[in-house]
Amino acid sequence: KKTTLDQALRGVLGDLIVRNAFCLFVSNLCSTAGICSATTPFVLLGDVLDCLPLDLCDKIFSFVEENVSTWKSNSFYTAGKNYLLRMCNDLLRRLSKSQNTVFCGRIQLFLARLFPLSEKSGLNLQSQFNLDNITVFNKNEQESTLGQKHTEEKEDGMEVEEGEMGEDDGPAPSSIPIDYNLYRKFWTLQDYFRNPVQCYDKFSWMTFLKFSDETLAVFKSYKLDDMQASKRKLEELRASSGEHVYFAKFLTSEKLMDLQLSDSNFRRHILLQYLILFQYLKGQVKFKSSSCVLNDDQAAWIEETTKLVYQLLREIPPDGDKFAAMVEHILNTEENWNAWKNEGCPSFVVPLVCLFNRTVDDKPKRLTRKRQAPEDFLGKGPDRKIFMGNDELTRLWNLNHDNMEACKSDSREFMPSLDEFFAEAIEQADPANMVEEEYKVVRNANYGWRALRLLSRRSPHFFQPTNQKFKSLADYLDSMVSKLAKELPDIPSEEIKTGEEDDDDNGDNLLKDSNDSPSIQSKLVTNQQMDDVAAKLGAQWKNLASHFEMKAAELREIETDSEDVDMQAKLLLVAWQDREGTQATVENLVAALNATGFSQIADGLSEA
């Protein structure tokens, strides 16, 4: 039944779109009675406001404002808060901020009444800026008209533009010397007000500093008088409407520059922008980058300029002192909001707690004075021994009076050496011992975790780059054990081969005695040799990579890991060494270098 009535109400709304308030009222009653869904009034409101022009939307929104207490009730708030927020945002996108200011304000006030004070949906939590608000002005000096005289422009029949003062509005334009450089520097400052992060850049800050000094010098040198015409006009506005409303809109025409600098509201707007910018630069904002920090010179300049801006605000008529005090109060309040956002926007609702740290229902607790602990317990007795209530605990606690020194003692060094820890794993890796894979210690997760910690502290192989892919931790430890078996001095001079040998009937890898065959360890390419070859190869390492038959994916991975050509050559040799294993010998590398035309590098490697 609810679904049927929801659709019926939308159909009636389509037929009676002009008399929509009646339909909304009916849907509201039906939803309250539980006959239709709780979201139906909000869906109908969205349909109405999407179909009607703005002048009728203004009247319909009065219905929304009058029922704000209904929308905040438990039966409507959960179901309709997202609908109302989306509806208001759609309306704000359609409205002009300069032409429909009152309607925009009503929508904002409605949202403030609807949502709780700690609601985060309307907050700029990450302190983002409206970077699309770009001030457009003439940046071509050749097209500038500031060199022409105003008298010639008037004689040419130039019409008075909107916003200019007529003959009856006050005195003639001010005598402020305006040229194209002042015009360009003045309007360039709007880009810094739009994106204050630029001020943390060294070169951008120097530009901002220079342009600001010149602009504020003009404001300081050419002060405005409390003109009788302005007073008379302000009194007429107050008498007619009871208030004076002014909405700033930047007109960047060169012909209006002298009039704008002579206008008190315009000057106040620019100076207020300075104060807002300075507050952001000095304030602690949670989402600021670590590089956004002012140095001492910048902080000192901002401090002096802030005092100058407040002084200029006090000198601007009318009611300069009152306006400056009001601005200072508003900015101080804004700092509290910034601190609230930095703390993660905690709720303003604090539980009621009484004086003795109790709730309302609890009885007050009597405050009792704590008894002083005995001196022997605090370690202040004759022997400075701290008694812990148990003989063994007292003995352990008093082994050393300085706990930090006790922690640094050599007796607390529990990290084993590589040969001690991996002795069992190397022994099990010998095929002659015939230890099955599932019983090897490298398959134990606890052993693997401790092995990684030990390797990261005491083995250079842990940080050596490699392109070899390991399916499991045990496979990686098998590879590390084979390398450690060749290097550890306490291990017999034996090697663990990974390739298959035909000498064994079972096909297992053998540990051969170093006296039976030449030691492969002496023939393997060392890290120093790879560094020397990589430094000589440089940008020509790809020629050697083609001989090694490296895949395109491996080459891309090497180029991604480092932009230095010497490091790329080193990564190539490391990948070749991981792939070849025991076959990564000096002889094979010399043969590869000769085959690719690097005979001089091969000769140097052979001699070494």
KEKEKOL-977368 format. One line per 2 residues: for each residue x, y, z of C-alpha. Coordinates in Angstrom, 1 decimal. Layout:
X Y Z ~ ...
//
This chain:
0.0 0.0 0.0 ~ 2.8 2.4 0.8
4.5 2.0 -2.6 ~ 1.2 2.5 -4.4
0.4 5.7 -2.5 ~ 3.9 7.0 -3.1
3.5 6.6 -6.8 ~ -0.1 8.1 -6.6
1.2 11.2 -4.8 ~ 3.9 11.7 -7.5
1.3 11.5 -10.2 ~ -0.9 14.0 -8.4
2.1 16.3 -8.0 ~ 2.7 16.1 -11.8
-0.9 17.3 -12.5 ~ -1.0 19.9 -9.7
2.5 21.2 -10.1 ~ 1.3 24.8 -9.7
-0.5 23.9 -6.4 ~ 2.3 21.8 -5.2
2.2 23.1 -1.6 ~ -1.1 21.4 -1.0
0.2 18.1 -2.3 ~ 3.3 18.4 -0.1
1.2 19.1 2.9 ~ -1.0 16.0 2.2
2.1 13.8 1.7 ~ 3.5 15.1 5.0
0.3 14.2 6.8 ~ 0.3 10.7 5.2
3.9 10.1 6.1 ~ 3.3 11.1 9.7
0.4 8.8 9.9 ~ 2.5 5.9 8.5
0.3 5.5 5.4 ~ 3.2 6.3 2.9
7.0 6.1 3.2 ~ 8.9 8.6 5.3
11.0 9.6 2.3 ~ 7.9 10.5 0.1
7.7 14.3 1.2 ~ 11.4 14.7 0.4
11.2 13.0 -3.0 ~ 8.2 15.2 -3.9
10.1 18.3 -2.7 ~ 13.0 17.5 -5.0
10.7 17.0 -7.9 ~ 8.9 20.3 -7.3
12.1 22.3 -7.0 ~ 13.6 20.7 -10.1
10.5 21.6 -12.2 ~ 9.8 25.2 -11.0
11.6 28.4 -11.8 ~ 13.6 30.2 -9.1
10.9 32.7 -8.1 ~ 8.4 29.9 -7.4
11.2 27.8 -5.6 ~ 11.5 30.8 -3.2
7.9 30.4 -2.2 ~ 8.0 26.6 -1.9
11.1 26.8 0.2 ~ 9.1 28.7 2.8
7.1 25.5 3.3 ~ 10.4 23.7 4.0
11.6 26.3 6.5 ~ 8.3 26.4 8.4
8.4 22.6 8.9 ~ 12.1 22.4 10.1
10.9 21.1 13.5 ~ 9.0 18.3 11.7
12.1 17.3 9.6 ~ 14.2 17.1 12.8
11.8 14.6 14.4 ~ 12.8 11.0 14.8
10.4 9.7 12.1 ~ 11.8 12.1 9.4
15.4 13.0 10.2 ~ 17.1 9.7 9.5
15.1 9.1 6.3 ~ 15.2 12.6 4.9
18.4 14.3 6.0 ~ 20.3 13.2 2.9
17.4 14.1 0.6 ~ 17.2 17.6 2.1
21.0 18.1 1.9 ~ 21.0 17.1 -1.8
18.0 19.3 -2.5 ~ 19.6 22.3 -0.9
22.9 21.8 -2.7 ~ 21.1 21.5 -6.0
19.3 24.8 -5.3 ~ 22.6 26.5 -4.4
24.1 25.5 -7.7 ~ 21.2 27.1 -9.6
21.3 30.3 -7.6 ~ 23.6 33.3 -8.2
25.7 34.3 -5.2 ~ 25.5 38.0 -6.2
21.9 38.1 -7.5 ~ 20.1 35.7 -5.1
22.1 36.4 -2.0 ~ 19.1 36.4 0.4
17.8 33.1 -0.9 ~ 21.2 31.5 -0.6
21.4 32.8 3.0 ~ 18.0 31.3 3.8
19.2 27.9 2.6 ~ 22.3 28.0 4.6
20.4 29.0 7.7 ~ 17.9 26.2 7.1
20.8 23.7 7.0 ~ 22.3 25.1 10.1
19.0 24.6 11.9 ~ 18.4 21.1 10.5
21.8 19.6 11.3 ~ 23.6 19.5 14.6
26.5 21.8 15.3 ~ 29.0 19.0 15.0
27.8 17.8 11.6 ~ 30.8 17.4 9.3
29.0 17.3 6.0 ~ 29.3 21.1 5.6
32.8 21.5 6.8 ~ 36.0 22.1 4.8
37.9 19.5 6.8 ~ 41.0 19.3 4.6
41.3 23.2 4.3 ~ 41.0 23.1 0.5
40.8 26.3 -1.6 ~ 38.6 27.3 -4.4
41.3 27.3 -7.1 ~ 38.7 28.0 -9.8
38.1 31.5 -8.5 ~ 40.5 33.2 -11.0
40.5 37.0 -11.3 ~ 40.8 38.0 -14.9
42.5 41.2 -15.8 ~ 44.5 42.8 -18.6
48.0 41.2 -18.7 ~ 49.0 42.8 -22.0
50.7 46.2 -21.4 ~ 50.4 47.1 -25.1
46.6 47.0 -24.8 ~ 46.6 49.1 -21.7
44.7 52.4 -21.7 ~ 46.1 53.8 -18.4
48.5 56.1 -20.4 ~ 45.5 58.0 -21.7
44.0 60.9 -19.8 ~ 40.6 60.6 -18.3
39.6 63.9 -19.9 ~ 40.3 62.6 -23.4
38.2 59.5 -22.5 ~ 35.3 61.6 -21.4
35.5 63.8 -24.5 ~ 35.4 60.7 -26.7
31.9 60.1 -25.3 ~ 32.7 57.2 -22.9
29.6 56.2 -21.0 ~ 29.7 55.9 -17.2
29.9 52.2 -16.3 ~ 28.0 50.5 -13.6
29.7 51.1 -10.3 ~ 31.3 54.4 -11.2
30.5 57.6 -9.3 ~ 28.5 60.2 -11.1
28.9 63.9 -10.7 ~ 26.4 64.0 -7.8
27.8 61.1 -5.9 ~ 30.8 62.8 -4.6
34.1 64.5 -5.6 ~ 36.1 63.8 -8.7
38.3 60.7 -8.9 ~ 41.3 60.7 -6.6
44.7 61.9 -7.6 ~ 46.4 58.5 -7.0
49.0 58.0 -9.7 ~ 47.9 54.8 -11.4
50.0 53.2 -14.1 ~ 49.9 49.8 -15.7
52.6 48.4 -13.3 ~ 50.5 49.3 -10.2
47.4 47.9 -12.0 ~ 49.1 44.6 -12.8
50.7 44.1 -9.4 ~ 47.5 45.0 -7.5
45.4 42.4 -9.3 ~ 48.2 39.8 -9.3
47.8 39.6 -5.5 ~ 44.4 38.0 -6.0
46.1 34.8 -7.1 ~ 47.9 34.6 -3.7
44.7 35.2 -1.9 ~ 43.1 32.4 -4.0
45.9 29.9 -3.2 ~ 47.9 30.9 -0.1
50.1 27.8 -0.4 ~ 52.2 29.7 -3.0
53.5 31.9 -0.2 ~ 55.6 29.1 1.2
57.6 29.0 -2.1 ~ 60.7 31.1 -1.9
60.4 32.9 -5.3 ~ 56.6 33.3 -5.1
57.0 34.8 -1.6 ~ 59.5 37.4 -2.9
57.0 38.4 -5.6 ~ 54.1 38.6 -3.1
56.3 40.6 -0.7 ~ 57.2 43.2 -3.3
53.7 43.6 -4.7 ~ 52.2 43.9 -1.2
54.6 46.5 -0.1 ~ 53.7 48.7 -3.1
50.0 48.2 -2.7 ~ 50.0 49.0 1.0
52.2 52.0 0.4 ~ 49.5 53.4 -1.9
46.8 52.8 0.7 ~ 49.0 54.4 3.4
50.0 57.5 1.3 ~ 46.5 58.3 -0.1
44.0 58.2 2.7 ~ 40.3 58.6 2.3
38.4 61.5 3.7 ~ 35.1 61.2 5.6
33.2 62.9 2.8 ~ 29.8 64.5 3.5
28.3 63.0 0.3 ~ 29.1 59.5 1.5
27.6 60.3 4.9 ~ 24.5 61.7 3.3
24.1 58.7 1.0 ~ 24.6 56.2 3.9
22.0 58.0 6.0 ~ 19.5 57.9 3.2
20.1 54.1 2.8 ~ 19.6 53.6 6.5
16.5 55.7 6.6 ~ 14.9 53.9 3.6
15.7 50.3 4.3 ~ 17.0 50.3 7.9
20.3 48.7 7.0 ~ 23.2 49.1 4.6
24.0 46.1 2.4 ~ 27.1 45.8 0.3
28.2 42.9 -1.8 ~ 31.7 43.1 -3.3
32.2 42.1 -6.9 ~ 35.6 42.7 -8.6
35.5 44.7 -11.7 ~ 39.0 44.7 -13.1
38.6 47.3 -15.8 ~ 41.5 49.7 -16.0
39.1 52.7 -16.2 ~ 37.7 51.8 -12.7
41.0 51.5 -10.9 ~ 41.2 55.0 -9.6
37.5 54.9 -8.4 ~ 38.0 51.5 -6.7
41.1 52.7 -4.8 ~ 39.1 55.7 -3.6
36.2 53.5 -2.4 ~ 36.2 52.7 1.4
34.3 49.3 0.9 ~ 36.8 48.2 -1.7
39.8 49.0 0.5 ~ 38.3 47.2 3.4
37.7 44.1 1.3 ~ 41.3 44.0 0.1
42.7 44.6 3.6 ~ 40.5 41.9 5.0
41.9 39.5 2.4 ~ 45.3 40.2 3.8
44.3 39.4 7.4 ~ 42.6 36.1 6.3
45.8 35.1 4.4 ~ 48.0 35.9 7.3
45.9 33.9 9.7 ~ 46.2 30.8 7.5
50.0 31.2 7.0 ~ 50.5 31.6 10.8
47.9 29.1 12.0 ~ 48.3 25.4 12.8
46.3 23.5 10.1 ~ 46.1 19.7 10.4
46.3 19.0 6.7 ~ 49.2 21.4 5.9
52.2 19.8 4.3 ~ 55.4 19.5 6.4
57.1 21.9 4.0 ~ 54.6 24.7 4.6
56.5 26.4 7.4 ~ 57.4 30.1 7.7
60.9 31.1 8.4 ~ 61.8 33.9 10.9
61.9 36.7 8.3 ~ 58.5 35.7 6.9
57.0 35.6 10.4 ~ 58.4 39.0 11.3
57.2 40.6 8.1 ~ 53.7 39.2 8.6
53.6 40.4 12.2 ~ 54.5 44.0 11.1
52.2 44.0 8.1 ~ 49.3 42.8 10.3
49.7 45.8 12.5 ~ 49.8 48.1 9.5
46.6 46.5 8.0 ~ 44.7 47.1 11.2
46.0 50.7 11.3 ~ 44.8 51.2 7.8
41.4 49.7 8.6 ~ 40.9 52.1 11.5
41.7 55.1 9.3 ~ 39.1 54.2 6.6
35.8 56.1 7.2 ~ 33.1 55.6 8.3
33.4 53.9 11.7 ~ 36.9 52.6 11.0
37.7 51.7 14.7 ~ 34.4 49.8 15.0
35.0 47.9 11.8 ~ 38.6 46.9 12.7
37.5 45.7 16.2 ~ 34.8 43.6 14.6
37.2 42.0 12.1 ~ 39.7 41.2 14.9
36.9 39.6 16.9 ~ 35.7 37.4 14.0
39.2 36.2 13.2 ~ 39.9 35.3 16.8
36.7 33.3 16.8 ~ 37.8 31.6 13.5
40.9 30.3 15.3 ~ 38.7 28.4 17.7
37.0 26.7 14.8 ~ 40.3 25.8 13.3
41.4 24.3 16.6 ~ 38.2 22.3 16.7
38.8 20.9 13.2 ~ 42.4 20.0 14.0
41.1 17.9 17.0 ~ 38.9 15.9 14.7
35.6 17.8 15.3 ~ 34.7 16.3 18.7
31.1 16.5 19.7 ~ 30.0 19.6 21.6
27.7 17.5 23.9 ~ 29.6 16.9 27.1
28.2 14.5 29.7 ~ 27.1 16.2 32.9
29.7 15.5 35.6 ~ 29.6 16.9 39.1
32.3 18.3 41.2 ~ 33.5 15.0 42.7
33.8 13.3 39.3 ~ 30.4 11.6 39.6
27.2 11.5 37.6 ~ 24.0 13.0 38.8
22.7 9.7 40.1 ~ 25.8 8.9 42.1
26.3 10.0 45.7 ~ 29.2 12.4 46.3
32.4 10.7 47.3 ~ 34.4 11.8 50.3
37.9 13.0 49.5 ~ 40.5 11.2 51.6
44.1 12.1 52.1 ~ 46.6 9.6 50.8
49.0 8.2 53.3 ~ 52.7 8.8 52.5
54.5 5.7 51.4 ~ 57.4 4.5 53.6
60.9 5.6 52.7 ~ 62.2 2.0 52.2
59.5 1.4 49.6 ~ 60.6 4.6 47.7
64.2 3.7 47.8 ~ 65.1 6.5 50.2
66.2 4.4 53.2 ~ 69.8 3.9 54.4
70.6 1.2 51.9 ~ 68.5 2.7 49.1
66.9 -0.6 48.5 ~ 63.3 -0.7 47.0
61.2 -3.4 48.6 ~ 58.8 -5.0 46.1
56.9 -7.2 48.6 ~ 58.6 -10.4 47.5
62.2 -11.5 48.1 ~ 62.9 -12.5 44.5
61.2 -9.4 43.0 ~ 63.2 -7.2 45.4
66.5 -8.9 44.4 ~ 65.7 -8.5 40.7
64.6 -4.9 41.0 ~ 67.7 -3.9 43.0
70.3 -5.5 40.7 ~ 71.0 -2.1 39.3
69.7 1.2 40.5 ~ 69.7 2.7 37.0
67.2 0.8 34.9 ~ 68.5 2.3 31.6
72.0 1.2 32.3 ~ 70.8 -2.3 33.1
69.0 -2.5 29.8 ~ 72.2 -1.5 28.0
74.3 -4.2 29.7 ~ 76.2 -6.6 27.6
74.5 -9.5 29.4 ~ 71.2 -8.5 27.7
72.6 -9.1 24.2 ~ 70.6 -12.1 23.0
71.2 -11.8 19.3 ~ 73.0 -14.9 18.0
75.6 -14.9 15.3 ~ 74.8 -16.0 11.7
76.9 -19.2 11.9 ~ 75.2 -20.3 15.2
71.7 -19.6 14.1 ~ 71.9 -21.0 10.5
74.1 -24.0 11.4 ~ 71.2 -26.4 11.6
69.6 -25.1 8.4 ~ 72.9 -25.4 6.5
73.3 -28.9 7.8 ~ 69.8 -29.9 6.7
70.4 -28.4 3.2 ~ 73.0 -31.0 2.6
71.4 -33.7 0.5 ~ 73.7 -36.3 2.1
71.7 -35.8 5.4 ~ 68.5 -36.8 3.5
66.2 -34.4 5.5 ~ 62.8 -34.2 3.9
61.5 -30.7 3.0 ~ 58.6 -30.7 5.5
61.0 -31.3 8.4 ~ 63.5 -28.6 7.7
63.6 -25.7 10.1 ~ 63.2 -23.2 7.3
59.6 -24.4 6.9 ~ 58.9 -23.3 10.5
57.1 -19.9 10.5 ~ 58.6 -18.9 13.9
62.1 -19.8 12.7 ~ 61.6 -17.8 9.5
60.4 -14.7 11.4 ~ 63.5 -14.8 13.6
65.8 -15.5 10.6 ~ 64.5 -12.4 8.8
65.2 -10.2 11.9 ~ 68.7 -11.6 12.2
69.5 -11.2 8.5 ~ 68.3 -7.6 8.5
70.7 -6.8 11.3 ~ 73.8 -8.8 10.3
73.7 -9.9 6.7 ~ 74.3 -7.6 3.7
72.4 -10.1 1.4 ~ 69.1 -9.0 3.0
69.3 -5.5 1.4 ~ 70.8 -6.7 -1.9
68.4 -5.9 -4.8 ~ 67.2 -8.9 -6.7
64.7 -9.7 -9.5 ~ 64.3 -13.3 -8.4
60.7 -14.1 -7.4 ~ 60.2 -16.3 -4.4
56.9 -18.2 -3.9 ~ 57.3 -18.5 -0.1
59.5 -17.5 2.8 ~ 61.0 -21.0 2.9
62.2 -20.7 -0.7 ~ 63.8 -17.3 0.1
65.5 -18.8 3.2 ~ 66.8 -21.7 1.1
68.4 -19.2 -1.2 ~ 70.0 -17.3 1.7
71.2 -20.5 3.3 ~ 73.1 -21.5 0.1
74.8 -18.1 0.1 ~ 75.7 -18.2 3.8
77.1 -21.7 3.4 ~ 79.8 -20.3 1.1
80.7 -17.3 3.2 ~ 80.6 -18.3 6.9
84.1 -19.1 8.1 ~ 83.1 -21.7 10.7
81.3 -23.8 8.1 ~ 83.4 -26.4 6.2
84.5 -25.3 2.8 ~ 81.6 -27.0 1.0
79.0 -25.7 -1.4 ~ 75.3 -26.3 -1.9
74.5 -26.6 -5.6 ~ 71.0 -25.9 -6.9
71.4 -27.5 -10.4 ~ 70.9 -31.2 -11.1
73.9 -33.5 -11.3 ~ 74.2 -36.8 -13.1
76.9 -38.2 -10.8 ~ 74.4 -39.1 -8.1
72.1 -42.1 -8.8 ~ 69.2 -40.4 -7.0
69.6 -37.1 -8.8 ~ 70.1 -35.1 -5.6
72.4 -32.1 -5.2 ~ 75.7 -33.0 -3.7
78.0 -31.2 -1.3 ~ 81.4 -31.8 -2.8
84.7 -31.3 -1.0 ~ 86.6 -28.3 -2.1
89.7 -30.4 -2.7 ~ 87.9 -32.5 -5.4
87.2 -29.6 -7.7 ~ 88.2 -25.9 -8.0
86.3 -23.7 -5.6 ~ 83.5 -22.0 -7.4
83.5 -19.3 -4.7 ~ 86.8 -18.0 -6.2
85.2 -17.8 -9.6 ~ 82.0 -16.1 -8.7
81.6 -12.4 -9.5 ~ 82.0 -10.3 -6.4
80.1 -7.1 -5.5 ~ 83.1 -5.0 -6.1
83.6 -6.5 -9.6 ~ 80.0 -5.8 -10.4
80.3 -2.2 -9.3 ~ 83.4 -1.7 -11.5
81.7 -3.3 -14.6 ~ 78.5 -1.3 -14.0
80.4 2.0 -13.8 ~ 82.2 1.3 -17.1
79.0 0.1 -18.8 ~ 76.9 3.2 -17.9
74.2 3.9 -20.4 ~ 75.2 0.9 -22.7
74.0 -1.7 -20.2 ~ 71.0 -2.6 -22.5
73.4 -4.1 -25.0 ~ 74.6 -6.6 -22.4
70.9 -7.1 -21.3 ~ 70.0 -8.3 -24.8
72.8 -10.9 -24.6 ~ 71.5 -12.0 -21.2
68.1 -12.5 -22.9 ~ 66.4 -10.3 -20.4
62.6 -9.9 -20.8 ~ 61.0 -6.6 -21.6
59.2 -6.6 -18.2 ~ 62.5 -7.0 -16.4
64.1 -4.1 -18.3 ~ 61.1 -1.9 -17.4
61.4 -2.9 -13.8 ~ 65.1 -2.0 -13.7
64.4 1.4 -15.3 ~ 61.6 2.0 -12.8
63.7 1.1 -9.8 ~ 66.4 3.8 -10.5
67.0 6.7 -12.9 ~ 70.8 6.5 -12.5
72.4 4.6 -15.4 ~ 75.2 3.2 -13.3
72.6 1.8 -10.8 ~ 70.6 0.4 -13.7
73.7 -1.5 -14.9 ~ 74.3 -2.8 -11.4
70.7 -4.0 -11.1 ~ 71.1 -5.8 -14.5
74.2 -7.7 -13.2 ~ 72.4 -8.5 -9.9
69.4 -9.9 -11.8 ~ 71.8 -12.0 -14.0
73.6 -13.3 -10.8 ~ 70.3 -14.3 -9.2
69.2 -16.1 -12.3 ~ 72.4 -17.9 -13.0
73.2 -18.8 -9.3 ~ 76.5 -20.7 -9.2
77.0 -20.1 -12.9 ~ 77.4 -16.4 -12.4
81.2 -16.7 -12.6 ~ 83.8 -14.3 -13.8
84.5 -16.5 -16.9 ~ 80.9 -16.4 -18.0
80.7 -12.6 -17.5 ~ 83.9 -12.1 -19.4
82.6 -14.2 -22.3 ~ 79.3 -12.1 -22.3
81.3 -8.8 -22.4 ~ 83.4 -10.0 -25.3
80.4 -11.2 -27.2 ~ 78.7 -7.8 -26.9
81.8 -5.7 -27.9 ~ 83.0 -4.7 -24.4
86.4 -6.3 -24.7 ~ 88.2 -3.6 -22.8
85.9 -4.1 -19.8 ~ 86.4 -7.9 -20.1
90.2 -7.5 -20.1 ~ 90.1 -5.4 -17.0
87.9 -7.9 -15.3 ~ 90.1 -10.8 -16.2
93.2 -9.1 -14.9 ~ 91.5 -8.3 -11.6
//
